[in-house]
Amino acid sequence: MEEMEKKQTAVEYLVNVVNSCIAPDYIPKEIIQQAKQMEKEQIGKFYNHGQWTTVHGDTFEDYYNKTFKSK
């Protein structure tokens, strides 16, 4: 099976921009983790309500890890 290219979430994008334009580690790690968890929950709500479809019968956790999680 071909591995999908990982996508960057909006939270990851924002953290990268802030780290490169303002200062590394400007946003506390705890806030980043909270934002990532909130974003994951929002993605899960769309996925589980049929607004996103599974191509290979993945659970939401499988889909999220394949699509967004880094190795």
N, C-alpha and C positions, 0 to 999 in steps of 0.2 A: 504494500500500500504506500502511495506517495505521501510524504509528509507535507502538511500545509505550512505556508509561510505564516509566522506569527504576526498578528496585527497589534498595533499599539492602541491602547485605550485612551480616552480623553484625559483621564487622570495622569497616566504615564506621560502623555504629551506635555501637559501643563507642568509637571514636575521637571521634565527635561528642559523646557524653556526657562523656567525660573532658575534652575541650577546653572544654566549656561549664560543667562543674561543678567542675573542679579548676584547670586552667590551660591556655591555648592552647599547643600544641606540647609538652605534658608528656611525651607518648610520642615517642621519637626516630623520625624519618622512616624510618630503616633498618628498625626493628622493625615499623613499620606496613606497609612494603613486603613484608617477609618474611611477615607474617601474611596479607596479601592474596594473595600467591602460594600459600601453603599452602591457604588457603580455596578458591582457584580450582582447585587440583589436586584437592581433595576433591569439589568440585562436578563436575569433569570425570570422576572415577571413577564417580560415580552416573550421570551422563549416558551415558557410554560403556558401562555395564553394563546398559543398558536400563531402569533404574529411573526415568529421565526420558525422555520421548518427544519427538521432534521433530514439530512441527505442519507445518512447511513444508520438511522435508528439510534443515534447517540442519546444518552441522557443529557440533561443540561450540564452537569459537572464534566462529562466527557467533552462535550462541545466547547465549553469555556476553556478547559485546560488545553485542548488542541488549538484553539483559536487565539487565546490571549496569553497564557502562561509561558514564561520563559523556561528553558530547560534547566 
